[in-house]
Amino acid sequence: MWNAGAAEHFRATACEALLWVPAPRLIVTRVKGHASLECLLFYTRRAEREMQLGKLTVFHDWTGMDSYEPAARDELKRWGKARNGDFESVDYLVHSKVIAMLVSVAALTLGRELHATTDRAFFLDKLDVALASR
């Protein structure tokens, strides 16, 4: 289960992010507010350090994210494409089926699997399985 107390914290004007690394190559994030480029860089820099150990498994809880900067979206696409081979799996918990569909479109663009759901219990069950396997 998610451990906010053990997470690294990032706060910007309109964004709050938590990033937890419960095991090598396993990252869990939670974003609230307006996702800025600063907020994204907090994640990508930490992810790149963890990638030195091998491919990542990532769980993003974006249910608290209400908007994002176009620059953050563009950088996420650029960085994700450049790091395409560095991920084992990426799961997203989002607040709407429209956003889940946009994640699916991004997966097609990147040529890899990204999984998005609006079902918190399903997302947390997948996270629990990942934690138990480490």
Sequence and secondary structure as in RCSB ss.txt:
>XXXX:A:sequence
MWNAGAAEHFRATACEALLWVPAPRLIVTRVKGHASLECLLFYTRRAEREMQLGKLTVFHDWTGMDSYEPAARDE
LKRWGKARNGDFESVDYLVHSKVIAMLVSVAALTLGRELHATTDRAFFLDKLDVALASR
>XXXX:A:secstr
   GGGSEEEE SSEEEEEEEEETTEEEEEEEEEE HHHHHHHHHHHHHHHTTS EEEEEEEEEEEEE HHHHHH
HHHHHHHTGGGEEEEEEE S HHHHHHHHHHHHHHTS  EEES HHHHHHHHHHHHHT 
